[in-house]
């Protein structure tokens, strides 16, 4: 009778187990049944029947738990979350699928004080009118397509790539990118135009930075460093109808430790090896105003260029509201056909200071500067937004080995008002301090021309 009561009790316990805890409880029950049998509390027939029943319940519990898991995942994936941070974002709750849409609009005006007929004309333009779509597929596949409506056809394509982020060798993320994207060369170039302190990047950047190319790239990073390398062709709009497309390799490493709560530094090195299409290359640059209708510095087309190398060094520091950044860039040309090799170089230094106490944001895992967020957005209740003063000195030398591309020194000063993180108004003054050589629109030498200009921008991004 005692053994029958124990067997009946065990059966009732097995039958009454809740589904969500059945698996764990039935595993425990198997251990109890074995213990009862070894102690002689139940006979062999009851023991076998109870073990069979417990194992059946375990298998059923496993099936139920798997169904519950799938139903939960399905319910989670079907729930959408919406956000308006940095564009309109829609994502599944598990973040396996993300879609984001955004853009930027920059309206510019520039007024030139010509010196000795430099041929620079006043004007207005939309500097950038871009929209983008980007997102994530199945956690690890990223994509982006960005189009600038100031261009046309393929000339309007900016970023257009796919990226895989699922690999983590040695515990570090490895990102594989293919498509049209910025090559890793230059702190200012890689920092978004939305976040640079002056309206235009330095003349040095325009002359040497490869910018966007059709490429295949690898990149990784730690908490305060980055490493990137890519092999590229020409830009997405280049047609290889007369010769093989130009090609090259670019690599960049950065180190950006945070020394204290208000102190951040950045150091970077970049290099490249380039083989130009048709063995021809040209270096040129505007006087740090996109509305300038021609380049004050221009080497013209340089032929018989077998290859050239690029070198870049970067440094920046943030002390609370004050920041300083500088870059040096150089191109070394190797020429054949009895032509002399040539070297061109340049540098700039930019300083900025926030009157309202903010700091420039640095993103160490990307090695670039990010979005400025005012301590208080502008409103009619006393919010002033953020106010920033900026200044820059640039030197660019495109004269060497009989090539008269020109040498120039420029000084720029600017003031920026951030009404909020996504709306900014800018005013810049640019003065050409010295200009030696280079060609004007009519082919005349630019010697001793020292034009200056003022330019303004209204900027919005979302």
Order of alpha helices (4+ residues) and beta strands (2+ residues): alpha-alpha-alpha-beta-beta-beta-beta-beta-beta-beta-alpha-alpha-beta-beta-beta-beta-beta-beta-beta-beta-beta-beta-beta-beta-beta-beta-beta-beta
